[in-house]
Amino acid sequence: MTEEDTLLYCIDREALLEVITESEEAEAFFAQTAAQRLKKRMEKFSDDAVVSSTLMNTQVEHVYHTPAATIDMKLNIQQTAQQMTEQGYSCLVVTKAR
């Protein structure tokens, strides 16, 4: 079970090793144990709870984006990820073409 929606990538081993070698952030992530990553996540969760309590009283008009970003359900994962990256979104509304 995941805390949120999960997007699974199938990455070539050599390409992943190259990313880990070239990125300090990626190297640090994979150097941590699961327990360390969980502890870090829980600390962030605690910090997010403070922000969340403030957000609970924030009007929707101050945080929504219009128009909603959408993606056609016929597009593949790569195209979807590319569109999300280009638009700076962490999620898209999936639509069915008419």
Backbone as JSON, one array per atom type, in Angstrom:
{
  "sequence": "MTEEDTLLYCIDREALLEVITESEEAEAFFAQTAAQRLKKRMEKFSDDAVVSSTLMNTQVEHVYHTPAATIDMKLNIQQTAQQMTEQGYSCLVVTKAR",
  "N": [[0.84, -1.16, 0.0], [0.52, 2.25, -0.76], [1.25, 5.64, 0.19], [0.41, 7.62, -1.45], [-0.58, 8.12, -4.9], [1.34, 6.13, -7.1], [3.94, 6.13, -9.45], [5.46, 3.94, -11.51], [8.66, 3.37, -12.77], [10.56, 1.81, -15.31], [13.82, 1.36, -15.45], [16.87, 1.26, -17.13], [19.63, -0.55, -15.88], [22.33, 0.34, -16.12], [21.93, 3.0, -16.86], [20.66, 3.96, -14.56], [22.73, 3.62, -12.66], [24.52, 5.47, -13.68], [23.15, 7.87, -13.25], [23.06, 7.87, -10.45], [25.78, 8.07, -9.9], [26.37, 10.59, -10.96], [24.7, 12.36, -9.63], [24.48, 13.91, -6.58], [22.29, 14.01, -4.89], [20.72, 11.79, -5.68], [22.54, 9.75, -5.11], [22.75, 10.08, -2.33], [20.13, 9.4, -1.58], [19.95, 6.65, -2.27], [21.91, 5.69, -0.61], [20.88, 5.73, 1.89], [19.26, 3.83, 4.46], [16.2, 1.92, 4.52], [14.91, 2.47, 6.91], [16.05, 4.93, 7.61], [15.14, 6.51, 5.5], [12.4, 6.35, 6.02], [12.27, 7.6, 8.54], [13.06, 10.2, 7.83], [10.98, 10.82, 6.12], [8.83, 10.79, 7.9], [9.51, 12.94, 9.54], [9.22, 14.99, 7.68], [6.51, 14.68, 7.24], [5.5, 15.49, 9.69], [6.26, 18.19, 9.64], [4.76, 18.94, 7.44], [2.22, 18.69, 8.49], [1.88, 20.94, 10.04], [1.83, 22.91, 8.06], [-0.4, 21.97, 6.71], [-2.47, 22.39, 8.56], [-2.69, 25.12, 8.4], [-3.39, 25.36, 5.74], [-5.92, 24.26, 5.77], [-7.62, 26.28, 6.4], [-7.45, 27.97, 4.31], [-8.74, 29.62, 1.49], [-10.02, 28.01, -1.41], [-9.8, 29.36, -3.83], [-7.33, 30.59, -3.68], [-5.42, 28.71, -4.21], [-5.94, 27.09, -6.42], [-5.54, 26.0, -9.87], [-6.24, 27.19, -13.06], [-6.92, 26.74, -16.48], [-7.76, 23.33, -15.53], [-5.15, 20.97, -15.72], [-4.97, 18.49, -18.17], [-4.82, 15.12, -19.48], [-4.95, 12.89, -22.18], [-6.34, 9.66, -21.97], [-5.34, 7.77, -23.71], [-2.69, 8.29, -24.19], [0.77, 7.41, -23.59], [2.75, 6.44, -20.68], [5.27, 7.69, -20.72], [4.81, 9.97, -22.35], [2.94, 11.23, -20.74], [4.41, 11.73, -18.37], [6.29, 13.48, -19.44], [4.67, 15.66, -20.2], [3.72, 16.43, -17.68], [6.1, 17.25, -16.49], [6.88, 19.37, -18.19], [4.78, 21.15, -17.76], [4.97, 21.55, -15.08], [3.46, 20.17, -13.17], [2.29, 17.91, -10.62], [0.33, 16.15, -10.93], [-2.25, 15.11, -13.19], [-5.46, 15.54, -14.7], [-7.08, 12.79, -15.97], [-8.48, 12.24, -19.1], [-11.03, 11.1, -21.37], [-10.93, 10.79, -24.81], [-13.24, 12.17, -27.11]],
  "CA": [[0.0, 0.0, 0.0], [1.3, 3.48, -0.83], [0.63, 6.81, 0.8], [-0.18, 8.38, -2.53], [-0.44, 7.44, -6.18], [2.73, 5.81, -7.41], [4.27, 5.94, -10.85], [6.59, 3.02, -11.55], [9.5, 3.49, -13.95], [11.47, 0.72, -15.61], [15.02, 2.07, -15.85], [18.04, 0.44, -17.44], [20.57, -0.58, -14.76], [23.48, 1.2, -16.4], [21.47, 4.39, -16.83], [20.44, 4.29, -13.15], [24.04, 3.77, -12.02], [25.09, 6.73, -14.16], [22.46, 8.95, -12.53], [23.52, 7.84, -9.06], [27.16, 8.55, -9.9], [26.42, 12.01, -11.33], [23.82, 13.18, -8.8], [24.69, 13.75, -5.14], [20.99, 13.76, -4.28], [20.36, 10.4, -5.96], [23.48, 8.92, -4.36], [22.36, 10.16, -0.92], [18.89, 8.65, -1.41], [20.2, 5.21, -2.29], [22.83, 5.35, 0.47], [20.09, 5.64, 3.12], [18.5, 2.6, 4.69], [14.75, 2.13, 4.5], [14.56, 3.09, 8.19], [16.45, 6.34, 7.54], [14.2, 7.19, 4.59], [11.13, 6.44, 6.73], [12.41, 8.63, 9.56], [13.07, 11.48, 7.13], [9.61, 11.03, 5.62], [7.97, 11.11, 9.04], [9.84, 14.31, 9.93], [8.57, 15.86, 6.7], [5.07, 14.56, 7.5], [5.23, 16.35, 10.84], [6.34, 19.57, 9.15], [3.62, 19.15, 6.54], [1.01, 18.8, 9.31], [1.77, 22.35, 10.42], [1.38, 23.6, 6.85], [-1.75, 21.5, 6.42], [-3.43, 23.05, 9.43], [-2.87, 26.45, 7.85], [-4.11, 25.21, 4.47], [-7.32, 23.92, 6.02], [-8.38, 27.52, 6.51], [-7.18, 28.76, 3.12], [-9.79, 29.5, 0.48], [-9.61, 27.27, -2.6], [-9.44, 30.29, -4.9], [-5.95, 31.01, -3.53], [-4.49, 27.63, -4.53], [-6.29, 26.31, -7.6], [-5.02, 26.39, -11.18], [-7.24, 27.1, -14.1], [-7.77, 25.54, -16.5], [-7.14, 22.12, -15.0], [-4.29, 20.27, -16.67], [-5.53, 17.18, -18.5], [-4.07, 14.24, -20.38], [-5.83, 11.88, -22.77], [-6.05, 8.32, -21.44], [-4.69, 6.96, -24.74], [-1.26, 8.58, -24.24], [1.53, 6.48, -22.77], [3.33, 6.96, -19.44], [6.36, 8.61, -21.05], [4.21, 11.22, -22.81], [2.3, 11.83, -19.58], [5.47, 12.27, -17.51], [6.88, 14.62, -20.13], [3.73, 16.77, -20.11], [3.71, 16.87, -16.29], [7.35, 17.97, -16.27], [6.83, 20.62, -18.95], [3.79, 22.05, -17.16], [5.27, 21.74, -13.67], [2.4, 19.58, -12.36], [2.55, 16.61, -10.02], [-0.78, 15.28, -11.31], [-3.08, 15.59, -14.3], [-6.77, 14.91, -14.81], [-7.12, 11.91, -17.13], [-9.74, 12.38, -19.82], [-11.28, 10.17, -22.47], [-11.21, 11.54, -26.03], [-14.62, 11.94, -27.61]],
  "C": [[0.9, 1.24, 0.0], [0.53, 4.62, -0.21], [-0.09, 7.65, -0.24], [-0.03, 7.6, -3.81], [1.04, 7.24, -6.49], [2.88, 5.59, -8.91], [5.54, 5.11, -10.89], [7.33, 3.19, -12.87], [10.35, 2.25, -14.1], [12.71, 1.37, -16.22], [16.16, 1.08, -16.06], [19.05, 0.57, -16.3], [21.73, 0.38, -14.96], [23.1, 2.68, -16.34], [21.24, 4.85, -15.39], [21.77, 4.5, -12.43], [24.7, 5.08, -12.44], [24.47, 7.92, -13.43], [22.94, 9.02, -11.09], [24.94, 8.4, -8.96], [27.23, 10.06, -10.11], [25.61, 12.92, -10.41], [24.05, 12.89, -7.32], [23.38, 13.41, -4.44], [20.55, 12.31, -4.47], [21.25, 9.46, -5.16], [23.1, 8.9, -2.88], [21.08, 9.36, -0.65], [19.17, 7.16, -1.33], [21.17, 4.76, -1.2], [22.09, 5.19, 1.8], [19.43, 4.27, 3.24], [17.01, 2.93, 4.62], [14.31, 2.84, 5.77], [14.9, 4.59, 8.19], [15.5, 7.12, 6.63], [12.85, 7.36, 5.27], [11.18, 7.54, 7.78], [12.35, 10.02, 8.93], [11.67, 11.83, 6.64], [8.67, 11.43, 6.75], [8.25, 12.52, 9.56], [9.18, 15.3, 8.98], [7.06, 15.85, 6.91], [4.68, 15.47, 8.66], [5.26, 17.82, 10.43], [5.15, 19.9, 8.27], [2.32, 19.32, 7.31], [0.8, 20.25, 9.74], [1.25, 23.16, 9.24], [-0.07, 23.25, 6.55], [-2.79, 22.2, 7.29], [-3.7, 24.47, 8.96], [-3.69, 26.37, 6.56], [-5.59, 24.92, 4.67], [-8.21, 25.16, 6.08], [-8.17, 28.46, 5.32], [-8.29, 28.55, 2.1], [-9.22, 28.85, -0.78], [-9.16, 28.23, -3.7], [-7.99, 30.75, -4.84], [-4.95, 29.93, -3.95], [-4.8, 26.87, -5.81], [-5.65, 26.86, -8.86], [-6.14, 26.24, -12.19], [-6.61, 27.41, -15.44], [-7.01, 24.35, -15.92], [-6.3, 21.45, -16.09], [-4.84, 18.87, -16.9], [-4.59, 16.41, -19.41], [-5.05, 13.2, -20.91], [-5.4, 10.49, -22.31], [-5.34, 7.42, -22.45], [-3.18, 7.22, -24.82], [-0.51, 7.63, -23.3], [2.15, 7.2, -21.56], [4.43, 7.98, -19.74], [5.81, 9.97, -21.48], [3.57, 11.97, -21.63], [3.33, 12.47, -18.66], [6.09, 13.5, -18.13], [5.97, 15.84, -20.01], [3.7, 17.32, -18.68], [4.96, 17.7, -15.99], [7.32, 19.33, -16.95], [5.89, 21.64, -18.31], [4.04, 22.3, -15.68], [4.19, 21.2, -12.74], [2.84, 18.24, -11.78], [1.4, 15.64, -10.32], [-1.54, 15.94, -12.47], [-4.43, 14.89, -14.22], [-6.78, 14.09, -16.09], [-8.48, 12.0, -17.78], [-9.82, 11.35, -20.94], [-11.66, 10.99, -23.69], [-12.6, 11.19, -26.53], [-14.6, 11.62, -29.07]]
}
